[in-house]
Amino acid sequence: MSNIKPSLAKGTRDFSPLEMVKRNYIFDTIKTVFKKYGYAEIQTPSMENLATLTGKYGDEGDKLIFKILNSGDFLSKVNPELLVSANSNLLTSSISEKALRYDLTVPFARYVVMHQNEISLPFKRFQVQPVWRADRPQKGRYREFYQCDADVVGSDSLLNEAEFVLIYQEALSNLGLKDFTIKLNNRKILSGIAEIVGKPELIVDMTVAIDKLDKIGLEGVIKELIDRGFTSADIDKLKPVILLEGSNKTKLGNLKEVLAGSSIGLRGIEEIEQTFDYLRLLLGDESLAVNVELDITLARGLNYYTGCIFEVKTNEVAMGSIGGGGRYDDLTGMFGLKGLTGVGISFGADRIYDVLEELDLFPESAAAGTKVLISNFDKAAEKYALPLLQEFRKANIAAELYPSPAKLKKQMSYADDKRIPYVILIGSEEMESSILTLKDMHNGQQQKLSAPAIIEFLKG
């Protein structure tokens, strides 16, 4: 017999029944909002062909994809020269044909292409499933975590972007969060900035660097830009843009001056302004909600974003982003379906869980499991309780009968451990009178009620 101590893979977690109730509270809250805005649920496999995923997330993202080794004696089919070379990049394609999905957006694009003759456009879907990334685990960052995505393809209307802002606002508010910021930017604005600096070919290098402003500060960004091929003169042009301040209106006005010579940059500004206009109309107010902010440093280094970019952060807890997304006009083109625009967002459910836990925002109802436990002192009480148990369940009340006769203390401990709020005590007196004793486990108070009265009480 093996004496190996059981352990979890680094960056993964078990979830207890109580944790699952809380997690499902988050999922159900977000799903309800998705459905309200016309999104329907799909699911895709946990693994995809490696070729489906690679090249979609940039070099940094590709490094974080979990590859799955081919089954069988996979090394026997590898060219011996590759084995001797010890080059993992060259060897990977020979020993791994599949990988765990990195996100839900690329599998969704693959789904759209494969099912294009079955779906109606615009196609609005949401998806709540786990994804995997070979990242360094830390607070709020796991190697296996759930994403809650909503995407729409086949519509270039910026109304979709505006509605995603409202979805974020409504879902996070419904979860109890009060102080959060929804940041917006546009990839075309970033392209315009790279263009006026004179380094359009370094757009990805620029965005990867400035996206780290919050983490490494201005000096860190400048150092990284220099390392990536930008000159001091380039950085002098970039600084005023990176450090842009003021209201959304002020920022857009200043950007129009800076990007006056860039047609793509001006298109990006127009798209942001149109999104803000939709929000004003939807909100019925001349001013935008205070938690919507234009942030030019927001780049989200994923290569497939081509238009609007989203990121959501809570200001109540020290935590990374709890949501993000953007428009990806060219994504399905990578799978052979050209000219199909798309835009989507994602909620970081695991980070949202940590935030709600730290702020103690889970309602008591989110921890609800069994509502009433029926005691079991002997065979006569068990026989009496079984029909009663079914009556509770028919009334949609979560109920349990303690499975075997036991002392009261043991049964009460069981109810406490499972956080069952009520216990029904059935003794000889209760069986004779049909008046049962209902105990409130929170305050210890007891009352005598008939079975129908208990059902009405618990339902109320």
Solvent accessible surface area in square Angstrom, and as a share of the most:
residue,aa,sasa,rsa
1,M,232,1.04
2,S,80,0.52
3,N,148,0.76
4,I,149,0.76
5,K,171,0.73
6,P,122,0.76
7,S,106,0.68
8,L,99,0.49
9,A,72,0.56
10,K,143,0.61
11,G,13,0.13
12,T,38,0.22
13,R,65,0.24
14,D,108,0.56
15,F,65,0.27
16,S,48,0.31
17,P,113,0.71
18,L,52,0.26
19,E,58,0.26
20,M,72,0.32
21,V,46,0.26
22,K,26,0.11
23,R,6,0.02
24,N,65,0.33
25,Y,50,0.19
26,I,1,0.01
27,F,16,0.07
28,D,79,0.41
29,T,20,0.12
30,I,0,0.00
31,K,47,0.20
32,T,88,0.51
33,V,2,0.01
34,F,0,0.00
35,K,126,0.53
36,K,138,0.59
37,Y,43,0.16
38,G,50,0.48
39,Y,7,0.03
40,A,59,0.46
41,E,75,0.34
42,I,23,0.12
43,Q,117,0.52
44,T,8,0.05
45,P,77,0.49
46,S,51,0.33
47,M,90,0.40
48,E,12,0.05
49,N,88,0.45
50,L,17,0.08
51,A,82,0.64
52,T,15,0.09
53,L,0,0.00
54,T,48,0.28
55,G,50,0.48
56,K,15,0.06
57,Y,4,0.02
58,G,10,0.10
59,D,117,0.61
60,E,94,0.42
61,G,5,0.04
62,D,34,0.18
63,K,151,0.64
64,L,45,0.23
65,I,5,0.03
66,F,65,0.27
67,K,82,0.35
68,I,52,0.27
69,L,101,0.50
70,N,37,0.19
71,S,111,0.71
72,G,66,0.64
73,D,103,0.53
74,F,49,0.21
75,L,83,0.41
76,S,79,0.51
77,K,179,0.76
78,V,9,0.05
79,N,78,0.40
80,P,96,0.61
81,E,136,0.61
82,L,42,0.21
83,L,74,0.37
84,V,127,0.73
85,S,58,0.38
86,A,89,0.69
87,N,59,0.30
88,S,80,0.52
89,N,132,0.67
90,L,101,0.50
91,L,30,0.15
92,T,32,0.18
93,S,84,0.54
94,S,43,0.28
95,I,25,0.13
96,S,3,0.02
97,E,103,0.46
98,K,82,0.35
99,A,0,0.00
100,L,44,0.22
101,R,1,0.00
102,Y,10,0.04
103,D,7,0.04
104,L,0,0.00
105,T,17,0.10
106,V,0,0.00
107,P,0,0.00
108,F,0,0.00
109,A,0,0.00
110,R,36,0.13
111,Y,40,0.15
112,V,1,0.00
113,V,23,0.13
114,M,131,0.59
115,H,51,0.23
116,Q,79,0.35
117,N,147,0.75
118,E,130,0.58
119,I,30,0.15
120,S,92,0.59
121,L,97,0.48
122,P,75,0.47
123,F,31,0.13
124,K,53,0.22
125,R,0,0.00
126,F,1,0.00
127,Q,0,0.00
128,V,12,0.07
129,Q,18,0.08
130,P,24,0.15
131,V,0,0.00
132,W,32,0.11
133,R,54,0.20
134,A,36,0.28
135,D,28,0.14
136,R,167,0.61
137,P,31,0.20
138,Q,84,0.37
139,K,136,0.57
140,G,4,0.04
141,R,73,0.27
142,Y,39,0.15
143,R,66,0.24
144,E,53,0.24
145,F,34,0.14
146,Y,63,0.24
147,Q,19,0.08
148,C,0,0.00
149,D,2,0.01
150,A,0,0.00
151,D,1,0.01
152,V,1,0.01
153,V,1,0.00
154,G,27,0.26
155,S,22,0.14
156,D,114,0.59
157,S,43,0.28
158,L,25,0.12
159,L,66,0.33
160,N,17,0.09
161,E,0,0.00
162,A,0,0.00
163,E,37,0.17
164,F,0,0.00
165,V,0,0.00
166,L,22,0.11
167,I,0,0.00
168,Y,1,0.00
169,Q,25,0.11
170,E,43,0.19
171,A,0,0.00
172,L,1,0.00
173,S,62,0.40
174,N,83,0.42
175,L,1,0.00
176,G,23,0.22
177,L,4,0.02
178,K,169,0.72
179,D,69,0.36
180,F,8,0.03
181,T,20,0.11
182,I,0,0.00
183,K,27,0.11
184,L,0,0.00
185,N,0,0.00
186,N,0,0.00
187,R,18,0.06
188,K,32,0.13
189,I,0,0.00
190,L,0,0.00
191,S,27,0.18
192,G,0,0.00
193,I,2,0.01
194,A,0,0.00
195,E,77,0.35
196,I,50,0.25
197,V,7,0.04
198,G,48,0.46
199,K,39,0.16
200,P,74,0.46
201,E,123,0.55
202,L,34,0.17
203,I,38,0.19
204,V,61,0.35
205,D,38,0.20
206,M,0,0.00
207,T,0,0.00
208,V,16,0.09
209,A,0,0.00
210,I,3,0.02
211,D,51,0.26
212,K,58,0.25
213,L,33,0.16
214,D,101,0.53
215,K,158,0.67
216,I,75,0.38
217,G,31,0.30
218,L,44,0.22
219,E,130,0.58
220,G,22,0.21
221,V,0,0.00
222,I,25,0.13
223,K,135,0.57
224,E,31,0.14
225,L,0,0.00
226,I,89,0.45
227,D,101,0.52
228,R,69,0.25
229,G,43,0.41
230,F,5,0.02
231,T,69,0.40
232,S,81,0.52
233,A,64,0.49
234,D,9,0.05
235,I,7,0.04
236,D,96,0.49
237,K,104,0.44
238,L,1,0.01
239,K,73,0.31
240,P,80,0.50
241,V,3,0.02
242,I,9,0.05
243,L,86,0.43
244,L,33,0.16
245,E,139,0.62
246,G,52,0.50
247,S,65,0.42
248,N,28,0.14
249,K,171,0.72
250,T,66,0.38
251,K,17,0.07
252,L,11,0.06
253,G,33,0.32
254,N,58,0.30
255,L,0,0.00
256,K,90,0.38
257,E,135,0.61
258,V,56,0.32
259,L,0,0.00
260,A,70,0.55
261,G,76,0.73
262,S,1,0.01
263,S,80,0.52
264,I,49,0.25
265,G,0,0.00
266,L,58,0.29
267,R,114,0.42
268,G,0,0.00
269,I,1,0.01
270,E,108,0.48
271,E,36,0.16
272,I,1,0.00
273,E,51,0.23
274,Q,71,0.31
275,T,1,0.00
276,F,3,0.01
277,D,64,0.33
278,Y,62,0.23
279,L,0,0.00
280,R,78,0.28
281,L,143,0.71
282,L,78,0.39
283,L,68,0.34
284,G,72,0.69
285,D,75,0.39
286,E,152,0.68
287,S,67,0.43
288,L,26,0.13
289,A,32,0.24
290,V,155,0.89
291,N,28,0.14
292,V,6,0.04
293,E,60,0.27
294,L,0,0.00
295,D,21,0.11
296,I,6,0.03
297,T,15,0.09
298,L,4,0.02
299,A,0,0.00
300,R,54,0.20
301,G,28,0.27
302,L,29,0.14
303,N,64,0.33
304,Y,7,0.03
305,Y,15,0.06
306,T,34,0.20
307,G,0,0.00
308,C,1,0.01
309,I,0,0.00
310,F,0,0.00
311,E,24,0.11
312,V,0,0.00
313,K,47,0.20
314,T,8,0.04
315,N,83,0.42
316,E,65,0.29
317,V,14,0.08
318,A,89,0.69
319,M,26,0.12
320,G,32,0.31
321,S,27,0.17
322,I,1,0.01
323,G,7,0.06
324,G,4,0.04
325,G,4,0.03
326,G,0,0.00
327,R,9,0.03
328,Y,4,0.02
329,D,47,0.25
330,D,90,0.47
331,L,0,0.00
332,T,2,0.01
333,G,14,0.14
334,M,91,0.40
335,F,49,0.20
336,G,62,0.60
337,L,37,0.18
338,K,160,0.68
339,G,85,0.82
340,L,21,0.10
341,T,21,0.12
342,G,1,0.01
343,V,0,0.00
344,G,5,0.05
345,I,3,0.01
346,S,21,0.13
347,F,1,0.00
348,G,20,0.19
349,A,2,0.02
350,D,3,0.02
351,R,40,0.15
352,I,0,0.00
353,Y,23,0.09
354,D,33,0.17
355,V,0,0.00
356,L,0,0.00
357,E,82,0.37
358,E,101,0.45
359,L,52,0.26
360,D,124,0.64
361,L,49,0.24
362,F,27,0.11
363,P,52,0.33
364,E,151,0.68
365,S,87,0.56
366,A,6,0.04
367,A,27,0.21
368,A,66,0.51
369,G,48,0.46
370,T,20,0.12
371,K,75,0.32
372,V,0,0.00
373,L,0,0.00
374,I,0,0.00
375,S,0,0.00
376,N,0,0.00
377,F,70,0.29
378,D,66,0.34
379,K,144,0.61
380,A,60,0.46
381,A,1,0.01
382,E,32,0.15
383,K,158,0.67
384,Y,72,0.27
385,A,0,0.00
386,L,88,0.44
387,P,85,0.54
388,L,15,0.07
389,L,14,0.07
390,Q,89,0.40
391,E,85,0.38
392,F,0,0.00
393,R,112,0.41
394,K,148,0.63
395,A,21,0.17
396,N,146,0.75
397,I,8,0.04
398,A,51,0.40
399,A,8,0.06
400,E,35,0.16
401,L,25,0.12
402,Y,19,0.07
403,P,102,0.64
404,S,57,0.37
405,P,58,0.36
406,A,23,0.18
407,K,169,0.72
408,L,78,0.39
409,K,166,0.70
410,K,127,0.54
411,Q,0,0.00
412,M,25,0.11
413,S,51,0.33
414,Y,67,0.25
415,A,0,0.00
416,D,82,0.43
417,D,119,0.62
418,K,96,0.41
419,R,155,0.57
420,I,2,0.01
421,P,30,0.19
422,Y,36,0.14
423,V,0,0.00
424,I,0,0.00
425,L,24,0.12
426,I,0,0.00
427,G,25,0.24
428,S,78,0.50
429,E,117,0.53
430,E,17,0.08
431,M,48,0.21
432,E,150,0.67
433,S,61,0.39
434,S,62,0.40
435,I,70,0.35
436,L,2,0.01
437,T,6,0.04
438,L,2,0.01
439,K,48,0.20
440,D,27,0.14
441,M,38,0.17
442,H,143,0.64
443,N,89,0.46
444,G,40,0.38
445,Q,126,0.56
446,Q,101,0.45
447,Q,75,0.33
448,K,110,0.46
449,L,40,0.20
450,S,37,0.24
451,A,24,0.19
452,P,93,0.58
453,A,37,0.29
454,I,0,0.00
455,I,24,0.12
456,E,114,0.51
457,F,86,0.36
458,L,3,0.02
459,K,120,0.51
460,G,99,0.95
